[in-house]
């Protein structure tokens, strides 16, 4: 089965929620996950968007929804002291760790960073913190600090983000499974249904009636093209 691609920004709370369960979700359907850190700041420059908490009127609701979503899913969450925040060191470090130590260590690093930021309220913009998290995985802190300041690793993150946008990625989290895009943690139900159906077609969803009509009957949702 094909791996699924998971795109996220380290400063995205919904990306963090997705990161806590994407591997488990994929494993239920015998799928692997390719993790892709991206810079939403660069995406916003392209789309004209901005971090949701900064959007007038909507921002207050979003902050409430983030907290509510964490409680609903039993995910540890405390709003970071500085939020939203531009976090570039963590994704750069992850990409370098992937190069030097492999995907598994890179994903471990990403998960620890996001938990530190969103659950422990650690300042993830502090390079020394990034080095300390790496050291906890047996990766030399000084090597990580040198890497995230290097031009080569900075370019890696820019390229990762550019490649993501070329595939139509515009938010965090964003998942592509069998060329099918899913934007947002609230689309993980749809993602799971897609994977359960083998990624063949939406007709899998239509086999089990889900919609209650005004007459009290259960009717199958209409499948486009059926």
C-alpha positions as a Markdown table, in Angstrom:
| # | Residue | x | y | z |
|---|---|---|---|---|
| 1 | Unk | 0.0 | 0.0 | 0.0 |
| 2 | Unk | 1.2 | 3.5 | -0.7 |
| 3 | Unk | 2.4 | 5.7 | 2.1 |
| 4 | Unk | 0.4 | 8.8 | 2.9 |
| 5 | Unk | 2.0 | 12.3 | 3.1 |
| 6 | Unk | 1.5 | 14.4 | 6.2 |
| 7 | Unk | 2.3 | 18.1 | 6.0 |
| 8 | Unk | 2.4 | 20.3 | 9.1 |
| 9 | Unk | 3.8 | 23.5 | 10.7 |
| 10 | Unk | 5.4 | 23.2 | 14.1 |
| 11 | Unk | 3.4 | 26.2 | 15.3 |
| 12 | Unk | 0.1 | 24.8 | 14.2 |
| 13 | Unk | -2.1 | 23.5 | 17.1 |
| 14 | Unk | -4.2 | 21.5 | 14.7 |
| 15 | Unk | -1.0 | 20.2 | 13.2 |
| 16 | Unk | 0.0 | 19.1 | 16.7 |
| 17 | Unk | -3.3 | 17.3 | 17.3 |
| 18 | Unk | -2.8 | 15.5 | 14.0 |
| 19 | Unk | 0.7 | 14.6 | 14.9 |
| 20 | Unk | -0.4 | 12.8 | 18.0 |
| 21 | Unk | -2.5 | 10.3 | 16.0 |
| 22 | Unk | -1.5 | 10.2 | 12.3 |
| 23 | Unk | 0.8 | 7.2 | 12.6 |
| 24 | Unk | -1.7 | 5.2 | 14.6 |
| 25 | Unk | -4.5 | 6.1 | 12.1 |
| 26 | Unk | -2.4 | 5.1 | 9.2 |
| 27 | Unk | -1.2 | 1.8 | 10.8 |
| 28 | Unk | -4.8 | 0.7 | 11.3 |
| 29 | Unk | -4.9 | 0.5 | 7.5 |
| 30 | Unk | -1.4 | -0.8 | 6.9 |
| 31 | Unk | -0.1 | 2.5 | 5.7 |
| 32 | Unk | 3.1 | 4.3 | 6.4 |
| 33 | Unk | 3.4 | 8.0 | 6.9 |
| 34 | Unk | 5.9 | 10.5 | 5.3 |
| 35 | Unk | 6.2 | 13.5 | 7.6 |
| 36 | Unk | 6.8 | 16.9 | 5.9 |
| 37 | Unk | 7.5 | 20.0 | 8.0 |
| 38 | Unk | 6.5 | 23.2 | 6.1 |
| 39 | Unk | 6.6 | 26.9 | 6.7 |
| 40 | Unk | 3.0 | 28.3 | 6.8 |
| 41 | Unk | 4.5 | 31.8 | 6.7 |
| 42 | Unk | 5.7 | 31.1 | 3.1 |
| 43 | Unk | 2.3 | 29.6 | 2.2 |
| 44 | Unk | 0.5 | 32.7 | 3.5 |
| 45 | Unk | 2.7 | 34.9 | 1.4 |
| 46 | Unk | 1.5 | 32.9 | -1.6 |
| 47 | Unk | -2.2 | 32.6 | -0.6 |
| 48 | Unk | -2.7 | 35.9 | 1.1 |
| 49 | Unk | -3.7 | 34.2 | 4.3 |
| 50 | Unk | -2.7 | 34.6 | 8.0 |
| 51 | Unk | -2.7 | 32.5 | 11.1 |
| 52 | Unk | -6.3 | 31.8 | 12.1 |
| 53 | Unk | -6.0 | 33.3 | 15.6 |
| 54 | Unk | -5.0 | 36.6 | 14.0 |
| 55 | Unk | -8.1 | 36.8 | 11.8 |
| 56 | Unk | -10.5 | 39.5 | 13.0 |
| 57 | Unk | -13.6 | 38.2 | 14.8 |
| 58 | Unk | -12.7 | 34.6 | 13.9 |
| 59 | Unk | -9.6 | 34.6 | 16.1 |
| 60 | Unk | -11.4 | 34.4 | 19.4 |
| 61 | Unk | -13.5 | 31.5 | 18.2 |
| 62 | Unk | -10.4 | 29.6 | 16.9 |
| 63 | Unk | -8.7 | 29.9 | 20.3 |
| 64 | Unk | -11.8 | 28.5 | 22.0 |
| 65 | Unk | -12.1 | 25.7 | 19.4 |
| 66 | Unk | -8.4 | 24.7 | 19.8 |
| 67 | Unk | -8.9 | 24.2 | 23.5 |
| 68 | Unk | -12.3 | 22.4 | 23.0 |
| 69 | Unk | -10.8 | 20.1 | 20.4 |
| 70 | Unk | -7.9 | 19.1 | 22.7 |
| 71 | Unk | -10.3 | 18.3 | 25.5 |
| 72 | Unk | -12.6 | 16.3 | 23.1 |
| 73 | Unk | -9.7 | 14.1 | 22.0 |
| 74 | Unk | -7.9 | 13.9 | 25.3 |
| 75 | Unk | -4.8 | 15.6 | 24.0 |
| 76 | Unk | -2.6 | 17.5 | 26.4 |
| 77 | Unk | -2.7 | 21.2 | 25.5 |
| 78 | Unk | -1.9 | 24.5 | 27.0 |
| 79 | Unk | -1.7 | 27.6 | 24.8 |
| 80 | Unk | 1.9 | 28.6 | 24.4 |
| 81 | Unk | 3.1 | 31.8 | 26.1 |
| 82 | Unk | 3.8 | 33.3 | 22.6 |
| 83 | Unk | 1.2 | 32.3 | 20.1 |
| 84 | Unk | 1.0 | 32.3 | 17.2 |
| 85 | Unk | 4.7 | 32.2 | 16.6 |
| 86 | Unk | 7.1 | 31.8 | 13.7 |
| 87 | Unk | 9.1 | 28.6 | 14.4 |
| 88 | Unk | 11.9 | 27.9 | 11.9 |
| 89 | Unk | 14.5 | 26.1 | 13.9 |
| 90 | Unk | 12.4 | 23.0 | 14.7 |
| 91 | Unk | 11.5 | 22.1 | 11.1 |
| 92 | Unk | 15.1 | 22.7 | 10.0 |
| 93 | Unk | 16.4 | 20.5 | 12.8 |
| 94 | Unk | 13.9 | 17.8 | 11.8 |
| 95 | Unk | 15.0 | 17.8 | 8.2 |
| 96 | Unk | 18.7 | 17.6 | 9.2 |
| 97 | Unk | 18.0 | 14.8 | 11.7 |
| 98 | Unk | 16.2 | 12.9 | 8.9 |
| 99 | Unk | 19.3 | 13.2 | 6.7 |
| 100 | Unk | 21.7 | 12.1 | 9.4 |
| 101 | Unk | 19.7 | 9.7 | 11.6 |
| 102 | Unk | 16.8 | 8.6 | 9.5 |
| 103 | Unk | 13.0 | 9.1 | 9.4 |
| 104 | Unk | 12.2 | 7.4 | 12.7 |
| 105 | Unk | 14.4 | 9.7 | 14.7 |
| 106 | Unk | 13.2 | 12.7 | 12.8 |
| 107 | Unk | 9.6 | 11.9 | 13.6 |
| 108 | Unk | 10.4 | 11.3 | 17.3 |
| 109 | Unk | 12.1 | 14.7 | 17.4 |
| 110 | Unk | 9.1 | 16.4 | 15.8 |
| 111 | Unk | 6.7 | 14.8 | 18.3 |
| 112 | Unk | 8.8 | 15.8 | 21.3 |
| 113 | Unk | 9.1 | 19.3 | 20.0 |
| 114 | Unk | 5.4 | 19.8 | 19.4 |
| 115 | Unk | 4.5 | 18.3 | 22.8 |
| 116 | Unk | 7.0 | 20.6 | 24.5 |
| 117 | Unk | 5.5 | 23.6 | 22.8 |
| 118 | Unk | 1.8 | 22.9 | 23.1 |
| 119 | Unk | 1.7 | 20.8 | 26.3 |
| 120 | Unk | 4.6 | 22.0 | 28.4 |
| 121 | Unk | 4.6 | 25.7 | 27.1 |
| 122 | Unk | 8.3 | 25.5 | 26.3 |
| 123 | Unk | 9.7 | 28.2 | 24.1 |
| 124 | Unk | 10.4 | 26.3 | 20.9 |
| 125 | Unk | 11.9 | 29.5 | 19.3 |
| 126 | Unk | 14.9 | 29.0 | 21.6 |
| 127 | Unk | 17.7 | 27.2 | 19.8 |
| 128 | Unk | 19.1 | 25.9 | 23.1 |
| 129 | Unk | 15.7 | 24.2 | 23.7 |
| 130 | Unk | 15.9 | 22.6 | 20.3 |
| 131 | Unk | 19.4 | 21.3 | 21.0 |
| 132 | Unk | 18.2 | 19.9 | 24.4 |
| 133 | Unk | 15.4 | 18.0 | 22.8 |
| 134 | Unk | 17.8 | 16.5 | 20.3 |
| 135 | Unk | 20.2 | 15.6 | 23.1 |
| 136 | Unk | 17.4 | 13.7 | 24.8 |
| 137 | Unk | 17.3 | 11.4 | 21.7 |
| 138 | Unk | 21.0 | 10.9 | 21.8 |
| 139 | Unk | 21.7 | 13.5 | 19.0 |
| 140 | Unk | 24.5 | 16.0 | 19.7 |
| 141 | Unk | 23.0 | 19.3 | 20.6 |
| 142 | Unk | 25.8 | 21.4 | 19.1 |
| 143 | Unk | 25.5 | 19.5 | 15.8 |
| 144 | Unk | 21.8 | 20.4 | 15.6 |
| 145 | Unk | 22.4 | 24.0 | 16.4 |
| 146 | Unk | 25.1 | 24.3 | 13.7 |
| 147 | Unk | 22.8 | 22.6 | 11.2 |
| 148 | Unk | 19.8 | 24.8 | 11.7 |
| 149 | Unk | 21.9 | 27.9 | 11.1 |
| 150 | Unk | 23.4 | 26.5 | 7.9 |
| 151 | Unk | 22.4 | 27.7 | 4.5 |
| 152 | Unk | 22.0 | 24.2 | 3.3 |
| 153 | Unk | 19.4 | 23.2 | 5.9 |
| 154 | Unk | 17.6 | 26.5 | 5.5 |
| 155 | Unk | 17.3 | 25.7 | 1.8 |
| 156 | Unk | 16.0 | 22.2 | 2.6 |
| 157 | Unk | 13.0 | 23.7 | 4.4 |
| 158 | Unk | 12.3 | 26.2 | 1.7 |
| 159 | Unk | 12.3 | 23.4 | -0.9 |
| 160 | Unk | 10.1 | 21.2 | 1.3 |
| 161 | Unk | 7.6 | 24.0 | 1.5 |
| 162 | Unk | 7.8 | 24.8 | -2.2 |
| 163 | Unk | 7.3 | 21.1 | -3.1 |
| 164 | Unk | 4.3 | 21.0 | -0.8 |
| 165 | Unk | 2.6 | 24.0 | -2.4 |
| 166 | Unk | 3.3 | 22.5 | -5.8 |
| 167 | Unk | 1.1 | 19.6 | -4.7 |
| 168 | Unk | -1.7 | 21.9 | -3.6 |
| 169 | Unk | -0.9 | 22.1 | 0.1 |
| 170 | Unk | -2.1 | 25.3 | 1.7 |
| 171 | Unk | -2.7 | 24.5 | 5.4 |
| 172 | Unk | -1.6 | 22.6 | 8.5 |
| 173 | Unk | -2.3 | 19.8 | 8.9 |
| 174 | Unk | -2.7 | 18.6 | 5.3 |
| 175 | Unk | -2.7 | 14.9 | 4.2 |
| 176 | Unk | -2.5 | 13.5 | 0.8 |
| 177 | Unk | -3.5 | 9.8 | 0.4 |
| 178 | Unk | -3.6 | 8.2 | -3.0 |
| 179 | Unk | -3.6 | 11.8 | -4.5 |
| 180 | Unk | -6.7 | 12.6 | -2.5 |
| 181 | Unk | -6.2 | 15.8 | -0.3 |
| 182 | Unk | -7.5 | 16.3 | 3.2 |
| 183 | Unk | -7.1 | 19.6 | 4.9 |
| 184 | Unk | -7.5 | 20.0 | 8.7 |
| 185 | Unk | -7.6 | 17.8 | 11.7 |
| 186 | Unk | -11.4 | 17.8 | 11.4 |
| 187 | Unk | -11.1 | 15.9 | 8.2 |
| 188 | Unk | -9.4 | 12.9 | 9.8 |
| 189 | Unk | -12.7 | 11.1 | 9.8 |
| 190 | Unk | -12.9 | 11.4 | 6.1 |
| 191 | Unk | -9.3 | 10.3 | 5.8 |
| 192 | Unk | -9.9 | 7.2 | 7.8 |
| 193 | Unk | -12.9 | 6.3 | 5.7 |
| 194 | Unk | -10.9 | 6.8 | 2.5 |
| 195 | Unk | -8.1 | 4.5 | 3.8 |
| 196 | Unk | -10.7 | 1.9 | 5.0 |
| 197 | Unk | -12.1 | 1.8 | 1.5 |
| 198 | Unk | -8.6 | 1.0 | 0.1 |
| 199 | Unk | -8.3 | 4.5 | -1.5 |
| 200 | Unk | -10.3 | 3.3 | -4.4 |
| 201 | Unk | -13.4 | 5.4 | -4.5 |
| 202 | Unk | -16.0 | 7.2 | -2.3 |
| 203 | Unk | -18.5 | 4.4 | -3.1 |
| 204 | Unk | -17.2 | 2.7 | 0.0 |
| 205 | Unk | -19.0 | 5.4 | 2.0 |
| 206 | Unk | -22.3 | 4.7 | 0.2 |
| 207 | Unk | -22.5 | 1.1 | 1.2 |
| 208 | Unk | -23.6 | 2.0 | 4.8 |
| 209 | Unk | -26.5 | 4.4 | 5.0 |
| 210 | Unk | -25.6 | 7.3 | 7.2 |
| 211 | Unk | -28.2 | 10.1 | 6.5 |
| 212 | Unk | -31.6 | 10.1 | 8.3 |
| 213 | Unk | -34.3 | 11.5 | 5.9 |
| 214 | Unk | -37.2 | 13.7 | 7.0 |
| 215 | Unk | -39.3 | 10.5 | 7.0 |
| 216 | Unk | -37.1 | 8.7 | 9.5 |
| 217 | Unk | -35.5 | 6.4 | 6.9 |
| 218 | Unk | -31.8 | 5.9 | 6.6 |
| 219 | Unk | -30.6 | 6.8 | 3.1 |
| 220 | Unk | -27.2 | 6.4 | 1.6 |
| 221 | Unk | -25.3 | 9.6 | 0.7 |
| 222 | Unk | -25.2 | 10.3 | -3.0 |
| 223 | Unk | -21.9 | 9.5 | -4.6 |
| 224 | Unk | -20.7 | 11.9 | -7.2 |
| 225 | Unk | -20.6 | 10.2 | -10.6 |
| 226 | Unk | -22.6 | 7.2 | -9.4 |
